[in-house]
Amino acid sequence: AGTLYLVPTPIGNLGDISQRMADTLAEVDFIAAEDTRVTLKLLNHLELKKPLISYYRHNTEAGGQAVLGRLLAGESCALVTDAGTPAISDPGEDLVALCARNGVDVVAIPGPCALITALAVSGLPTGRFTFEGFLAMNKKNRRAHLESLAGERRTMLFYEAPHKLCATLEDLAAAFGPDRRIALCRELTKLHEEVRRTTLGQAVEWYAENPPRGEFVLVVEGAPEPEEQEITLEQGLARVEELRET
Ligand code: SAM
């Protein structure tokens, strides 16, 4: 069988095209693209001509079978989405699982990814984090999910569309409190790249006055450690005594 290559593409800056990205696109037999028009622009930029087929959220079933069939027949395929790393909050996850189930090799090429770029620049702890992707559209589900994250200690990352940002910030402030720190990473790698490091309460106020534009990754500080209870030596010894008696 052929190999499926996951080929990341720039999240806004064509300078982020890597040699390996370009070589892989040049070498594969065909490309599966989320939006063939977007990918055509990239191929034109690279002066490449390749057969393209569509693989997008609403045809993952039929599209997946079509790609798998060609891979099993020995062709190699590059999966490309509109921006960033395929399979991260965009079509691709299902295709990788399908290939894995059918014994087809998958090779992921490292490259641009909005979440890792945002985490790195956020100024918040990066050692442990949780990626939450896009929140549910449904207000009730979204709030319930955020409530369940209120005690999460790890840094949390969310993807968000600009027209939903204000509502999401309000929900975040309600669930985590207005003092929790947030880094709003906007238009990363682009001309109007901006990182706003503030609190949830201040972010709600700022964006109510200044309507958000562009693409955002929200990086939210985790919940504080519960304060350790200090006890005196006498209290400690009394506790040991107590345990001994039981
Ligand atoms: N697969 C992509 C990746 O690896 O980052 C993510 C695809 S997801 C459909 C698109 C979301 O990623 C946007 O809504 C936004 O939250 C985030 N995003 C993509 N490009 C961005 C950029 N240049 N700046 C900030 N956020 C970006």
Boltz pocket constraint, residues with backbone or C-beta under 6 A from the ligand:
constraints:
  - pocket:
      binder: B
      contacts: [[A, 11], [A, 12], [A, 81], [A, 83], [A, 84], [A, 85], [A, 86], [A, 87], [A, 88], [A, 89], [A, 90], [A, 112], [A, 113], [A, 114], [A, 115], [A, 158], [A, 159], [A, 160], [A, 161], [A, 185], [A, 186], [A, 187], [A, 188], [A, 189], [A, 190], [A, 215], [A, 216], [A, 217]]
      max_distance: 6.0
